Amino acid sequence: MTLHQLLLKHWGFSSFRPLQEEIIQSVLDGKDTLALLPTGGGKSLCFQVPALAREGICLVVSPLIALMKDQVDNLKKRGIPAAAIHSGMHPDEIRIVLDNCCYGKTKLLYVSPERLTTDKMREALKRMKVNLLAVDEAHCVSQWGYDFRPPYLQIAGIRHLIPDTPVLALTATATPNVVKDIQRRLEFRKELVFQKSFERKNLTYLVLKEEDKLKRLVKIVSKVKGTGIVYVRNRRHTKEIAEYLQKNNISADFYHAGLDPATRDRRQSAWINEEKRIIVSTNAFGMGIDKPNVRVVVHLDLPDSLEAYFQEAGRAGRDEKRAYAVLLYETADVLDSRHNLVLSYPELKTIRDVYQALGNYFQLPVGMGKDLPFDFDLAAFAEQYQFQPVIVFNCLKFLEKEGFVMLTEGIHHPSKVFIKAKKEELYRFQVEHEAFDHFIKTMLRSYSGILSDFIIFHESELARRSNLSLEKTVSNLVHLAKLQILDYLPQTDKPQVIYMQERLDTRDLTISPENYKDRRHDAEQRLENIIGYAGSTNKCRSQALLAYFGECNTKRCGKCDVCIERNKLSLNEMEFDNIVDLIKPLLKARSYSLEELTNAADPVNEDKVIRAIQWLVDNEKISVDGERKFRWVDK
């Protein structure tokens, strides 16, 4: 099949988006490739299509378990065999998936980066025909990136096991430094970048300084028709703001990672299907959701970085129709953001204390626990050990970035069962344990494939078919699991802590003070960049964002809040730039009076020169002294 035939058969598209086909052809030609595509730019197709075009399997490295599960489910619905391996899976589940990848027809295998370092994975890779190594969210490999994850540094370590396999790195947000670093960290044989401009001509960026943000929010979502997302930092605020919108006759609901998975799925579906118009959420919402017709994204709090803001704002207008990204802020938000950053970096002693308490909480001996998942109630843990919940969360996130533990959000894992005993062993057991014979036969009749793979089931349904109580059914499953006849994984939807390495004695918990200091400094710099963006009133919003990501030769958008103020001058861009070019060198040399400046700008119309000067003064590009003389301000 040709690339276009594959695209049409599995996705129903008759043509590729810009750069997709070039990226796909590059990896099919065996070239290491970095693809920079904005949010909603169709990154997934860039590795899914070549995976189908070639014999073998595509290995996809992804950092988020929920995102992996969504992509695998979507691929299966399209008739594409896919699987995932991530921390917290039962060893037998992992073995079965790897066996199917080596000998079966699996075309895409999603793995979390920390899985690549395991002996099982490395041995399996030697037996797989890997046609492509795709690294999603590739900015996570760079220590310059806003979401650096140490396990990503291990990816290059498997390249010698698959020496002829090209790498495709994908990201929606990368500064020029990060672009270079990604290619170096993934050991590209030759630098090669495909970059679609980050410019979103249909998206209007607005920054509004507001004391009454809720009142302005109602005005915005009332004026802009269609669905929208409102981002806030605090889980409690999601509910309060959704209720405020509802009281103002706006269809809204709230979403955050603390809700149970069934509720999250229900609310996400209601918004996607436009039963609810506005979703108020923490940044837990939006990743991997492909809803093209979002008309407005509003931030009520300052994000942590321009990268995060650009990605979240970019969820508006993916259908390329007009949409709005609005940031509402006030002076107090800057103070709050700086305070939150301080909380995000607890003292090293506090981090060690939380790690020690965590091992005690799970009753986990030193030297044990690698890859083990533990259901985790953060609030109960914090109360038991007298920590502030926010401090616990930030300690765990720091320990995660250092590769010691991983904190997952609550994801619904349905009950699964797999009969692991061989047929002869199982038959002998049934003969010797007549009390379990009917129960085992019921499972074999009810669930095809149970002897070869984990199957999803409901304990209540098995109880009905076996004519047993639910309690007796669960008791049988637990007992048979202890006897090694089967593996039984009860359903869970709780957040989990997973140990990425054996529990260490706290004295051996090595956290480099230099590393800690560098990370904090980088986070502070990213925060100052978003504060500077919000407070700026003299540079087009689109130009400012594009310049941050390395695109410097761009034009004003003409429609952001800064451009709207500029447009009031009744000057076109060429006229304004011409006046600035005339007067800037003069004002950088010495002070000038208004009359001297208008004379120097002759033959430009005097009124236009005055309007331009006034705008430059209002936006603090020109200062005025007591004698009404003007001077250029260097910042």
Phi, psi and omega per residue, in radians:
M1 nan 2.496 3.058
T2 -1.346 2.914 3.119
L3 -1.028 -0.740 -3.115
H4 -1.193 -0.597 3.097
Q5 -1.177 -0.698 3.080
L6 -1.097 -0.749 -3.133
L7 -1.067 -0.765 -3.114
L8 -1.233 -0.747 -3.085
K9 -1.110 -0.822 -2.998
H10 -1.669 -0.472 -3.082
W11 -2.070 -0.194 3.089
G12 1.324 0.248 3.127
F13 -1.707 2.453 3.141
S14 -1.596 -0.259 3.141
S15 -2.616 2.761 3.117
F16 -1.457 2.756 2.995
R17 -1.350 2.880 3.132
P18 -0.924 2.330 3.089
L19 1.353 -0.290 -3.095
Q20 -1.035 -0.858 -3.076
E21 -1.137 -0.675 3.122
E22 -1.116 -0.690 3.121
I23 -1.152 -0.787 3.141
I24 -1.068 -0.781 -3.130
Q25 -1.136 -0.600 3.136
S26 -1.074 -0.822 -3.127
V27 -1.274 -0.552 3.060
L28 -1.141 -0.460 3.064
D29 -1.436 0.033 3.067
G30 1.489 0.295 -3.075
K31 -1.671 2.362 2.953
D32 -1.115 2.302 -2.954
T33 -2.433 2.371 3.009
L34 -1.921 2.147 -3.131
A35 -1.929 2.056 3.066
L36 -1.852 1.808 -3.140
L37 -2.182 2.362 -3.117
P38 -1.121 2.837 3.095
T39 -0.864 2.239 -3.115
G40 1.466 0.158 -3.087
G41 -1.476 0.030 3.081
G42 1.457 0.759 -3.099
K43 -1.155 -0.691 -3.023
S44 -1.050 -0.670 -3.137
L45 -1.088 -0.436 -3.083
C46 -1.167 -0.378 3.025
F47 -1.955 -0.411 -3.130
Q48 -1.238 -0.693 -3.141
V49 -1.175 -0.883 3.109
P50 -1.108 -0.463 3.071
A51 -1.049 -0.652 -3.133
L52 -1.430 -0.446 -3.052
A53 -1.331 -0.323 -3.076
R54 -2.141 2.670 3.032
E55 -1.144 2.513 3.111
G56 1.922 -2.883 -3.011
I57 -2.201 2.535 3.069
C58 -1.724 2.206 3.096
L59 -1.673 2.077 -3.073
V60 -1.960 2.083 3.092
V61 -1.647 2.162 -3.089
S62 -2.442 2.488 -3.032
P63 -1.530 -0.246 -2.984
L64 -2.005 2.120 -3.111
I65 -1.079 -0.762 -3.114
A66 -1.070 -0.696 -3.138
L67 -1.179 -0.696 3.089
M68 -1.052 -0.833 -3.119
K69 -1.054 -0.746 3.139
D70 -1.093 -0.792 -3.094
Q71 -1.176 -0.704 3.112
V72 -1.097 -0.779 3.122
D73 -1.070 -0.751 -3.134
N74 -1.141 -0.691 3.126
L75 -1.148 -0.733 3.130
K76 -1.082 -0.665 3.098
K77 -1.092 -0.478 3.129
R78 -1.574 0.123 3.112
G79 1.404 0.348 -3.121
I80 -1.872 2.058 -3.115
P81 -1.210 2.081 -3.103
A82 -2.455 2.743 -3.141
A83 -2.605 2.941 -3.141
A84 -2.427 2.552 3.012
I85 -2.247 2.216 -3.131
H86 -2.572 2.921 3.133
S87 -1.047 2.472 3.121
G88 1.746 -0.183 3.108
M89 -1.342 2.647 3.089
H90 -1.191 2.471 3.140
P91 -0.930 -0.655 3.129
D92 -1.206 -0.588 3.050
E93 -1.059 -0.787 -3.125
I94 -1.116 -0.746 3.141
R95 -1.050 -0.753 -3.117
I96 -1.142 -0.771 3.134
V97 -1.059 -0.794 -3.123
L98 -1.135 -0.689 3.098
D99 -1.078 -0.739 3.138
N100 -1.135 -0.598 3.132
C101 -1.242 -0.574 -3.127
C102 -1.372 -0.623 -2.998
Y103 -2.110 -0.198 -3.062
G104 -1.715 -2.639 -3.060
K105 -2.004 0.294 3.126
T106 -1.035 2.276 -3.102
K107 -1.785 -0.472 3.105
L108 -2.368 2.248 3.078
L109 -2.060 2.032 3.103
Y110 -1.604 2.286 3.131
V111 -2.342 2.550 2.986
S112 -1.372 2.601 -2.992
P113 -1.029 -0.588 -3.103
E114 -1.184 -0.362 3.123
R115 -1.209 -0.412 -3.069
L116 -1.153 -0.380 -3.062
T117 -1.507 -0.128 -3.070
T118 -1.348 2.614 3.132
D119 -1.081 -0.676 -3.131
K120 -1.067 -0.753 -3.105
M121 -1.173 -0.757 -3.106
R122 -1.136 -0.688 3.101
E123 -1.152 -0.701 -3.140
A124 -1.141 -0.666 -3.129
L125 -1.041 -0.586 3.117
K126 -1.137 -0.435 -3.104
R127 -1.707 -0.162 -3.125
M128 -1.592 2.635 2.970
K129 -1.723 1.593 -3.069
V130 -1.516 2.021 -3.099
N131 -1.569 -0.260 -3.136
L132 -2.842 2.396 2.989
L133 -1.865 1.881 -3.113
A134 -1.785 2.235 3.136
V135 -1.965 1.770 -3.131
D136 -1.445 2.701 -3.079
E137 0.895 0.875 -2.977
A138 -1.128 -0.316 3.103
H139 -1.082 -0.311 3.136
C140 -1.165 -0.268 -3.127
V141 -1.429 -0.244 -3.031
S142 -1.767 2.269 3.073
Q143 -1.208 -0.244 3.029
W144 -1.443 -0.254 -3.051
G145 -1.321 2.831 -3.068
Y146 -1.410 -0.169 -3.102
D147 -2.367 0.831 -3.084
F148 -1.052 2.338 3.111
R149 -2.288 1.984 -3.072
P150 -0.901 -0.656 3.132
P151 -1.002 -0.420 3.115
Y152 -1.126 -0.421 3.136
L153 -1.190 -0.274 -3.126
Q154 -1.454 -0.190 -3.017
I155 -1.074 -0.788 -3.107
A156 -1.057 -0.411 -3.109
G157 -1.183 -0.229 3.119
I158 -1.726 -0.079 -3.040
R159 -1.104 -0.551 3.138
H160 -1.213 -0.327 3.095
L161 -1.384 -0.397 3.120
I162 -2.285 1.104 -2.913
P163 -1.089 -0.449 -3.094
D164 -1.675 0.109 -3.058
T165 -1.632 2.191 3.091
P166 -1.292 2.735 3.090
V167 -1.855 2.342 2.984
L168 -2.041 1.946 3.095
A169 -1.726 2.366 -3.074
L170 -2.295 2.401 3.058
T171 -2.754 2.731 3.095
A172 -1.803 -0.208 -3.051
T173 -2.459 1.942 3.094
A174 -2.709 2.214 3.041
T175 -1.341 2.907 3.136
P176 -0.958 -0.674 3.096
N177 -1.074 -0.736 -3.112
V178 -1.204 -0.654 3.098
V179 -0.994 -0.808 3.114
K180 -1.123 -0.778 -3.044
D181 -1.157 -0.660 3.123
I182 -1.013 -0.837 -3.088
Q183 -1.158 -0.608 3.117
R184 -1.234 -0.781 -3.091
R185 -1.169 -0.547 -3.138
L186 -1.622 0.118 3.048
E187 0.968 0.909 3.052
F188 -1.043 2.372 3.107
R189 -1.220 -0.532 3.092
K190 -2.662 2.374 -3.123
E191 -1.123 2.331 3.106
L192 -2.715 2.047 -3.084
V193 -2.198 2.251 2.937
F194 -1.871 2.087 -3.073
Q195 -2.263 2.057 2.989
K196 -1.472 2.398 3.131
S197 -0.913 2.421 3.089
F198 -1.320 -0.048 -3.093
E199 -1.157 2.312 3.093
R200 -2.073 1.600 -3.014
K201 -1.158 -0.420 -3.135
N202 -1.500 -0.137 -3.036
L203 -1.820 2.141 3.119
T204 -1.707 2.116 3.100
Y205 -1.628 2.277 3.121
L206 -2.300 2.341 3.017
V207 -2.098 2.115 -3.061
L208 -2.172 2.170 3.089
K209 -1.479 2.023 -2.992
E210 -2.377 2.359 3.010
E211 -1.467 -0.721 3.111
D212 -1.758 1.418 -3.027
K213 -1.209 -0.594 -3.105
L214 -1.173 -0.693 3.112
K215 -1.100 -0.756 3.115
R216 -1.167 -0.637 3.114
L217 -1.030 -0.787 3.122
V218 -1.045 -0.745 3.119
K219 -1.064 -0.737 -3.093
I220 -1.135 -0.911 -3.056
V221 -1.292 -0.318 3.044
S222 -1.346 -0.620 -3.091
K223 -1.390 -0.706 -3.118
V224 -1.570 1.953 -3.110
K225 -1.360 2.720 3.127
G226 1.773 -3.111 -3.053
T227 -1.384 2.733 -3.123
G228 -2.659 2.869 3.066
I229 -2.142 2.369 3.036
V230 -2.042 2.070 -3.118
Y231 -1.733 2.329 3.031
V232 -2.359 2.885 -3.109
R233 -1.509 -0.533 -2.914
N234 -1.785 2.281 -3.137
R235 -1.044 -0.739 -3.120
R236 -1.073 -0.637 -3.122
H237 -1.176 -0.470 3.132
T238 -1.035 -0.779 -3.129
K239 -1.195 -0.795 -3.098
E240 -1.060 -0.743 -3.089
I241 -1.280 -0.648 3.077
A242 -1.072 -0.723 3.124
E243 -1.169 -0.652 3.093
Y244 -1.083 -0.754 3.111
L245 -1.121 -0.725 3.131
Q246 -1.065 -0.714 3.117
K247 -1.125 -0.383 3.098
N248 -1.746 0.453 3.026
N249 1.081 0.603 3.075
I250 -2.009 2.196 -3.121
S251 -1.183 2.007 -3.035
A252 -2.624 2.741 3.028
D253 -2.580 3.038 -3.101
F254 -2.188 2.815 -3.026
Y255 -2.655 2.353 2.982
H256 -2.788 2.911 -3.023
A257 -1.187 -0.234 -3.138
G258 -1.418 -0.187 3.085
L259 -1.322 2.679 3.107
D260 -1.200 2.657 -3.026
P261 -0.987 -0.650 -3.127
A262 -1.108 -0.724 3.110
T263 -1.153 -0.747 3.123
R264 -1.058 -0.800 -3.132
D265 -1.081 -0.728 -3.108
R266 -1.123 -0.771 -3.109
R267 -1.247 -0.654 3.095
Q268 -1.098 -0.767 -3.140
S269 -1.132 -0.710 3.141
A270 -1.078 -0.662 3.119
W271 -1.265 -0.779 3.134
I272 -1.049 -0.701 -3.124
N273 -1.490 0.081 3.050
E274 1.114 0.512 2.943
E275 -1.358 -0.477 2.990
K276 -2.104 2.442 -3.047
R277 -1.559 -0.707 -3.070
I278 -2.084 2.330 3.018
I279 -1.981 2.208 3.108
V280 -1.767 2.148 -2.926
S281 -2.564 2.784 2.842
T282 -1.388 3.130 -3.119
N283 -1.257 0.097 3.040
A284 -1.184 -0.270 -3.039
F285 -1.764 2.401 2.975
G286 2.068 -0.520 -3.084
M287 -1.113 2.106 3.084
G288 1.450 -0.019 3.125
I289 -1.525 2.146 -3.095
D290 -1.828 1.439 3.075
K291 -2.050 1.833 -2.975
P292 -1.306 -0.390 -2.959
N293 -1.791 0.578 3.026
V294 -1.255 2.154 -3.043
R295 -1.631 -0.396 -3.103
V296 -2.639 2.399 2.977
V297 -2.154 2.169 -3.113
V298 -2.056 2.271 3.009
H299 -1.800 2.110 3.101
L300 -1.624 -0.180 3.075
D301 -2.296 2.722 3.097
L302 -1.203 2.231 3.017
P303 -1.167 2.996 -3.108
D304 -1.351 -0.366 -3.047
S305 -2.776 2.836 3.048
L306 -1.178 -0.542 3.088
E307 -1.076 -0.841 -3.136
A308 -1.115 -0.741 3.138
Y309 -1.089 -0.800 -3.098
F310 -1.075 -0.713 -3.129
Q311 -1.187 -0.770 -3.109
E312 -1.247 -0.757 3.097
A313 -1.079 -0.597 -3.104
G314 -1.196 -0.057 3.070
R315 -1.359 -0.125 3.057
A316 -1.570 2.455 2.957
G317 1.208 0.581 3.116
R318 -1.206 -0.281 3.076
D319 -1.416 0.071 3.097
E320 1.202 0.259 2.988
K321 -1.668 2.879 -3.003
R322 -1.047 2.339 -3.139
A323 -2.607 2.957 -3.024
Y324 -2.293 2.442 2.994
A325 -2.102 1.992 -3.007
V326 -2.066 2.251 3.052
L327 -1.952 2.033 3.091
L328 -1.793 2.231 -3.132
Y329 -2.595 2.839 3.018
E330 -2.422 2.979 -3.047
T331 -0.997 -0.650 -3.118
A332 -1.096 -0.485 -3.133
D333 -1.104 -0.619 3.138
V334 -1.119 -0.773 3.118
L335 -1.117 -0.728 3.129
D336 -1.096 -0.730 -3.112
S337 -1.125 -0.703 3.126
R338 -1.190 -0.628 3.094
H339 -1.163 -0.749 3.126
N340 -1.088 -0.617 3.125
L341 -1.142 -0.695 3.095
V342 -1.062 -0.757 3.127
L343 -1.126 -0.505 -3.105
S344 -1.226 -0.250 -3.140
Y345 -2.168 1.313 3.112
P346 -1.064 2.811 3.110
E347 -1.085 2.639 -3.097
L348 -1.025 -0.629 3.116
K349 -1.094 -0.713 3.137
T350 -1.124 -0.703 3.118
I351 -1.068 -0.762 3.123
R352 -1.138 -0.690 3.130
D353 -1.092 -0.725 3.127
V354 -1.154 -0.720 3.120
Y355 -1.075 -0.755 3.120
Q356 -1.093 -0.804 -3.131
A357 -1.109 -0.612 -3.126
L358 -1.084 -0.808 3.111
G359 -1.079 -0.698 3.097
N360 -1.145 -0.693 -3.110
Y361 -1.063 -0.700 -3.138
F362 -1.579 0.016 -3.101
Q363 0.904 0.836 -3.076
L364 -1.802 2.107 3.138
P365 -1.202 2.664 3.038
V366 -1.048 2.402 3.140
G367 1.567 0.011 -3.120
M368 -2.137 2.896 2.908
G369 1.893 -0.120 -3.079
K370 -0.973 2.234 3.114
D371 1.285 0.004 -3.121
L372 -1.405 2.316 3.065
P373 -1.651 2.469 3.089
F374 -2.236 2.200 3.027
D375 -1.031 2.441 -2.961
F376 -2.387 2.153 3.041
D377 -1.847 1.753 -3.024
L378 -1.059 -0.760 -3.087
A379 -1.107 -0.762 -3.137
A380 -1.148 -0.708 3.109
F381 -1.083 -0.819 -3.116
A382 -1.073 -0.706 -3.136
E383 -1.182 -0.743 -3.088
Q384 -1.108 -0.668 -3.076
Y385 -1.847 0.168 3.031
Q386 0.995 0.842 2.981
F387 -1.884 2.698 2.948
Q388 -1.268 2.338 -3.122
P389 -0.938 -0.710 -3.116
V390 -1.143 -0.585 3.106
I391 -1.192 -0.747 3.101
V392 -1.026 -0.838 -3.114
F393 -1.030 -0.815 -3.096
N394 -1.217 -0.565 3.042
C395 -1.126 -0.765 -3.132
L396 -1.144 -0.682 3.115
K397 -1.146 -0.621 3.097
F398 -1.216 -0.746 3.097
L399 -1.085 -0.571 3.093
E400 -1.161 -0.787 3.135
K401 -1.127 -0.448 3.104
E402 -1.527 -0.066 3.040
G403 1.497 0.311 -3.123
F404 -1.582 -0.804 3.130
V405 -2.417 2.933 3.019
M406 -2.280 2.362 3.080
L407 -1.871 2.034 3.123
T408 -1.746 2.641 3.020
E409 -1.349 2.872 3.140
G410 -1.153 1.986 3.106
I411 -2.089 2.398 -3.114
H412 -1.283 2.036 3.033
H413 -1.940 1.901 -3.122
P414 -1.190 2.837 3.101
S415 -1.103 2.465 3.117
K416 -2.364 2.664 3.081
V417 -2.517 2.566 3.140
F418 -2.551 2.116 3.079
I419 -1.429 1.916 -3.005
K420 -1.616 -0.309 -3.133
A421 -1.171 2.480 3.069
K422 -1.161 2.761 -3.027
K423 -0.990 -0.765 -3.127
E424 -1.139 -0.734 3.129
E425 -1.129 -0.694 -3.131
L426 -1.155 -0.758 3.131
Y427 -1.062 -0.789 -3.136
R428 -1.077 -0.708 3.131
F429 -1.109 -0.740 -3.122
Q430 -1.114 -0.657 3.114
V431 -1.165 -0.737 -3.074
E432 -1.388 -0.348 -3.103
H433 -2.243 1.328 -3.029
E434 -1.034 -0.495 -3.099
A435 -1.101 -0.454 -3.131
F436 -1.723 -0.097 -3.012
D437 -1.033 -0.887 -3.112
H438 -1.101 -0.685 -3.119
F439 -1.104 -0.786 -3.131
I440 -1.182 -0.719 3.113
K441 -1.074 -0.660 3.117
T442 -1.089 -0.756 3.114
M443 -1.104 -0.768 -3.125
L444 -1.096 -0.673 3.133
R445 -1.275 -0.600 -2.993
S446 -1.444 -0.539 -2.977
Y447 -2.251 1.716 3.099
S448 -1.187 2.488 3.140
G449 1.544 -0.014 -3.058
I450 -1.189 -0.334 3.120
L451 -1.475 -0.195 -3.071
S452 -2.094 -0.272 -3.077
D453 -2.730 2.839 3.016
F454 -1.217 2.328 3.082
I455 -2.059 2.562 3.094
I456 -1.440 2.353 -3.129
F457 -2.612 2.968 3.066
H458 -2.018 2.204 -3.130
E459 -0.990 -0.658 -3.109
S460 -1.142 -0.640 3.111
E461 -1.192 -0.738 3.102
L462 -1.118 -0.661 3.108
A463 -1.074 -0.761 -3.135
R464 -1.103 -0.759 -3.113
R465 -1.210 -0.491 -3.105
S466 -1.599 -0.064 -3.070
N467 1.000 0.717 3.109
L468 -2.141 2.835 3.029
S469 -1.275 2.804 3.115
L470 -1.079 -0.705 -3.132
E471 -1.091 -0.745 -3.138
K472 -1.188 -0.642 3.118
T473 -1.078 -0.852 3.136
V474 -1.103 -0.711 3.117
S475 -1.054 -0.739 3.115
N476 -1.083 -0.773 -3.117
L477 -1.093 -0.768 -3.132
V478 -1.120 -0.748 -3.122
H479 -1.141 -0.773 3.123
L480 -1.132 -0.555 3.077
A481 -1.175 -0.701 3.110
K482 -1.118 -0.555 3.139
L483 -1.473 0.059 3.097
Q484 1.164 0.396 3.064
I485 -1.409 -0.622 -3.138
L486 -2.566 2.916 2.969
D487 -1.865 2.264 -3.139
Y488 -2.164 2.112 3.111
L489 -2.009 1.766 3.115
P490 -1.111 2.681 3.139
Q491 -1.140 2.595 3.060
T492 -2.562 2.598 3.037
D493 -2.396 0.361 -3.120
K494 -1.566 2.668 2.966
P495 -1.035 2.669 -3.121
Q496 -2.307 2.582 2.923
V497 -1.819 2.220 3.136
I498 -2.049 2.243 3.111
Y499 -1.403 2.086 -3.133
M500 -1.414 -0.292 3.014
Q501 -2.597 2.905 -3.108
E502 -0.959 2.588 3.094
R503 -1.025 2.284 -3.130
L504 -1.711 2.636 2.885
D505 -1.103 2.394 -3.057
T506 -0.974 -0.523 3.112
R507 -1.159 -0.390 -3.131
D508 -1.710 0.055 3.135
L509 -1.376 1.707 -3.022
T510 -1.608 1.996 3.023
I511 -2.167 1.992 -3.081
S512 -1.134 2.147 3.073
P513 -1.026 -0.606 3.117
E514 -1.153 -0.765 3.123
N515 -1.072 -0.780 3.109
Y516 -1.020 -0.823 -3.122
K517 -1.110 -0.750 -3.138
D518 -1.097 -0.763 -3.122
R519 -1.116 -0.728 3.134
R520 -1.137 -0.729 3.132
H521 -1.078 -0.756 3.133
D522 -1.094 -0.720 3.135
A523 -1.135 -0.690 3.107
E524 -1.101 -0.725 -3.128
Q525 -1.141 -0.721 3.122
R526 -1.126 -0.671 3.111
L527 -1.142 -0.743 3.130
E528 -1.098 -0.565 3.101
N529 -1.134 -0.733 -3.134
I530 -1.270 -0.598 3.073
I531 -1.130 -0.740 3.108
G532 -1.106 -0.683 3.104
Y533 -1.084 -0.814 -3.104
A534 -1.129 -0.684 -3.058
G535 -1.450 -0.230 -3.101
S536 -1.251 2.442 3.101
T537 -2.239 0.222 -3.058
N538 -2.196 0.082 3.100
K539 -2.285 2.291 3.094
C540 -0.793 2.310 -3.078
R541 -1.039 -0.770 -3.140
S542 -1.108 -0.780 3.116
Q543 -1.060 -0.709 -3.123
A544 -1.104 -0.789 3.129
L545 -1.142 -0.773 -3.118
L546 -1.129 -0.669 3.128
A547 -1.114 -0.640 3.122
Y548 -1.068 -0.613 -3.140
F549 -1.657 0.277 2.971
G550 1.647 0.046 3.108
E551 -1.718 1.787 -2.990
C552 -1.786 -0.452 -3.083
N553 -1.676 1.141 -3.108
T554 -2.081 2.832 -3.129
K555 -1.731 2.762 3.045
R556 -1.021 2.528 3.124
C557 -1.313 -0.498 3.106
G558 1.435 0.004 -3.046
K559 -2.396 -0.063 3.068
C560 -1.327 3.073 -3.090
D561 -1.088 -0.632 3.131
V562 -1.196 -0.796 -3.131
C563 -1.136 -0.627 3.128
I564 -1.064 -0.733 3.098
E565 -1.130 -0.726 3.105
R566 -1.087 -0.671 -3.101
N567 -1.102 -0.432 3.139
K568 -1.176 -0.239 3.129
L569 -1.243 -0.216 -3.039
S570 1.055 0.575 3.074
L571 -2.082 2.365 3.018
N572 -1.391 2.970 -3.032
E573 -1.074 -0.690 -3.109
M574 -1.134 -0.741 3.138
E575 -1.118 -0.784 -3.123
F576 -1.087 -0.846 -3.127
D577 -1.086 -0.624 3.131
N578 -1.112 -0.759 3.126
I579 -1.111 -0.774 3.136
V580 -1.076 -0.755 3.131
D581 -1.055 -0.562 -3.129
L582 -1.335 -0.753 -2.982
I583 -1.657 -0.417 -3.079
K584 -1.054 -0.852 3.135
P585 -1.052 -0.605 3.126
L586 -1.143 -0.831 -3.062
L587 -1.257 -0.397 3.072
K588 -1.308 -0.402 -3.124
A589 -1.488 -0.738 3.139
R590 -2.844 3.103 3.121
S591 -1.424 2.546 3.111
Y592 -2.304 2.595 3.002
S593 -1.420 2.902 3.124
L594 -1.051 -0.734 -3.127
E595 -1.106 -0.718 3.127
E596 -1.107 -0.647 -3.129
L597 -1.229 -0.754 -3.139
T598 -1.151 -0.598 3.074
N599 -1.176 -0.710 -3.115
A600 -1.166 -0.489 -3.105
A601 -1.554 0.017 3.100
D602 -0.973 2.373 0.285
P603 -1.716 0.310 3.115
V604 -1.116 2.480 -3.136
N605 -0.914 2.280 -3.047
E606 -1.054 -0.711 -3.137
D607 -1.068 -0.685 -3.134
K608 -1.188 -0.678 3.100
V609 -1.086 -0.772 -3.120
I610 -1.109 -0.735 3.135
R611 -1.106 -0.707 3.125
A612 -1.137 -0.753 3.118
I613 -1.082 -0.731 -3.134
Q614 -1.078 -0.721 3.130
W615 -1.127 -0.723 -3.134
L616 -1.141 -0.622 3.073
V617 -1.177 -0.824 -3.120
D618 -1.039 -0.555 -3.100
N619 -1.775 0.333 2.964
E620 1.056 0.508 3.018
K621 -1.569 -0.435 3.095
I622 -2.193 2.391 3.072
S623 -1.808 2.743 3.121
V624 -2.171 2.245 3.131
D625 -1.627 -3.090 -3.076
G626 -1.114 -0.362 3.132
E627 -1.671 0.280 3.129
R628 1.031 0.686 3.044
K629 -1.887 2.537 -3.010
F630 -1.809 2.566 3.124
R631 -2.545 2.449 3.135
W632 -1.228 2.396 -3.124
V633 -1.742 2.095 3.068
D634 -1.630 2.151 3.125
K635 -2.072 nan nan
